[in-house]
Amino acid sequence: MKLKETVKRIIKEEQTSIQNLSSMSLSEIAQLIYADYRKNKKPFDYAAAPYLEALATMQTISDNYGLDSGSSIVAYLLSNLQTWKGDVAREVKKELNRRLKFASR
């Protein structure tokens, strides 16, 4: 599926997606982040871009991206998404933090 089609689908199903965050893969969460930025027509934080691109290739937090652990990718992404605001942002950040917490156990 093309990214543009995926973004449209996710925007359309945003509320459903927020409720299903815990069952979404990291790549689906990355698509949701992209979609929310596009929907709000906000410029994307350039510092978060490489981590979001990495997240888009991962299924779980235990996956690696090159030599980087999934946990480090998620942690660095969260630190670079501090300016991302709104309901979707709050729920996605909460879910990513929850996954980080359980990954460190």
N, C-alpha and C positions, 0 to 999 in steps of 0.2 A: 504494500500500500504506500502511495506517495505521501511525503510529509505534509503537503498542503491539504490533501484529503483527510489525513489523520487529524490535523489541526482543526479543520472544520467540524469533524465528528466530535472531537473532545470539547470544543466550545459549546456545541449543541447539547452535549450531555454533561456539562460542568457540574451541576448539582449532584447527579448520580455518581460522578467520578469522585467527588469529595467524600461521599458516604462510603465509597468502596476503596478508599486509599489503601487500607491495610491488605487488600488482596491484589493490588496492582504491582506489576514488576517495576523495577527502577527505570527501565526504558519508557514505560507508560507514564510514570511520574514525570520524567523529563519532557515528554510530549505535552503533558498538562502544563508544565511551567512555560514552555514555549508558547502554547496556546493562550495562556493568561497574559503574557507580555504582549502578544499580538492583539488580543482583544482590547486591552487597555491602551494600546498604541504608545507604550512607553519604550524608551530606548533600553536595550539590554545592557546590563553591567558587563563591560568588556572583561573584567577580572574573573567573572563567573563562567564565561563562555567555554574555556577549555574543560572545566569540570562538568559542565552540563553536557557537553559533547561526549565526554567519557561516560557519564551516567546513562546517556541514550543507548549505549552499547551493552549495558549490564542488565542482568535479570534480577540478581540478588546482591545483597551487601557482602556476601562471601566471595563474589566474583572479583577477579583482578583486572586491572586495566594496565597492560604492560607490566611494569614492575611495581605499580602502585596498588595497594589494597583497596577494596571497595569501601571499607570504613574510612580510609583517608580521603578518598574522592568525595564521599558524602560530607565529611567534616569540612573540607576546604570549600565545597560548594555552599554549604550553609553559612560559612563565615563571609562568603562573597555575595550572598543574597540578602544582606541586611537591609538594603534599601527597597527590596520587593515587599509591598504592602497589600493588604486586602484580605478578604475571607479565604480565598483560595491559597494565598501565600501563607497565612496563619496555619491552615490545616495541613498543607504540604510540609511545612517546616516542622510541625508537631510530629507528623508521621515519620519523617526522616530522622528526627532526634530520637524517637522511640526505637527505630531500627538500629541506630547507633548504640543505644543503651543496651539492647539485647545482644548485639554483636560483640560487645566488650565483655560479656559474661563468660 
